């Protein structure tokens, strides 16, 4: 199994940006699908973005045009660049590789 550690969250004003990182405990070269998910207080965990090993990306409608997912296999890392943040983006963000445990998540708070 691969262990995942998310980082990069914090408090940011509406309209601001953050870049989240998800570092794996071993190479992700062979992991076809990597995704970012989020869970806001009192809500279900939801899909945010995914990237396949060939570079194909997919986004939730709520973040399209504002968020960008990327991966650096050499650094065992998946990134989520988040721009034009809104208060409704406030949540704990998790990355996930299918069949492997969830990480601890990183808190993103968008507030003035």
C-alpha positions in Angstrom: 0.0 0.0 0.0 0.9 3.6 -0.4 0.6 6.2 2.4 -0.4 9.7 1.4 0.4 12.9 3.2 -1.4 16.1 2.3 -0.1 19.6 3.0 -0.4 23.2 1.9 -3.8 24.1 3.4 -4.4 27.3 5.4 -6.5 30.4 5.7 -6.9 32.5 2.6 -9.2 35.4 1.6 -11.8 35.0 -1.1 -10.2 35.3 -4.5 -6.9 34.0 -3.2 -4.9 31.0 -4.1 -3.3 27.9 -2.5 -1.4 24.9 -3.8 -1.9 21.6 -2.1 0.6 18.8 -2.2 0.1 15.1 -1.7 3.3 13.2 -1.1 3.3 9.4 -1.5 5.4 6.9 0.5 6.6 5.3 -2.7 6.5 5.8 -6.4 3.2 6.7 -8.0 4.4 5.9 -11.5 2.4 2.7 -11.6 -0.7 4.3 -10.0 -3.1 5.0 -12.9 -5.6 7.2 -11.0 -4.9 9.8 -8.4 -7.7 12.1 -7.0 -8.4 15.0 -4.7 -11.6 15.0 -2.6 -12.9 17.3 0.0 -15.3 17.3 2.9 -17.0 20.3 4.3 -18.5 20.4 7.8 -21.7 18.5 7.9 -21.4 17.3 4.3 -20.4 14.2 2.5 -16.9 13.8 1.1 -17.0 14.8 -2.6 -14.9 14.5 -5.7 -12.8 17.5 -6.7 -10.3 16.5 -9.4 -8.5 13.5 -10.7 -5.5 12.8 -13.0 -4.6 9.6 -14.8 -1.1 8.3 -15.5 -1.4 9.5 -19.1 -2.2 13.0 -18.0 -6.0 13.0 -18.5 -7.7 15.2 -16.0 -11.2 15.5 -14.7 -12.8 18.1 -12.5 -16.0 18.7 -10.5 -18.2 21.3 -12.2 -17.8 23.5 -9.1 -14.1 23.9 -9.5 -13.6 23.8 -13.3 -11.6 26.7 -14.6 -10.3 27.5 -11.1 -8.5 24.4 -9.9 -5.7 22.5 -11.7 -4.5 19.0 -10.8 -1.0 17.8 -11.8 1.4 15.0 -10.9 5.2 14.7 -10.6 6.0 11.0 -10.6 9.6 11.7 -10.0 8.7 13.4 -6.7 6.0 11.0 -5.7 3.7 14.0 -5.6 0.3 15.1 -6.8 -0.6 18.8 -6.7 -3.9 20.8 -6.6 -3.5 24.4 -7.6 -6.5 26.3 -6.4 -7.2 29.8 -7.7 -10.1 32.3 -7.3 -11.1 30.6 -4.0 -14.6 31.0 -2.7 -16.0 30.5 0.8 -17.7 27.4 -0.4 -14.3 25.8 -1.1 -13.8 25.6 2.7 -13.2 22.0 3.6 -10.7 19.4 4.5 -8.9 18.2 1.3 -7.8 14.7 0.8 -5.9 12.9 -1.9 -6.6 9.3 -2.8 -5.2 6.4 -4.7 -7.8 3.6 -5.2 -7.3 0.7 -2.9 -5.1 2.6 -0.5 -5.9 4.4 2.8 -7.0 8.0 3.0 -4.5 10.5 4.3 -5.1 12.8 7.2 -6.2 15.7 4.9 -5.3 19.3 5.0 -7.7 22.1 6.1 -8.5 24.9 3.6 -10.5 27.8 5.0 -11.6 30.6 2.7 -12.7 33.6 4.7 -12.3 37.4 5.0 
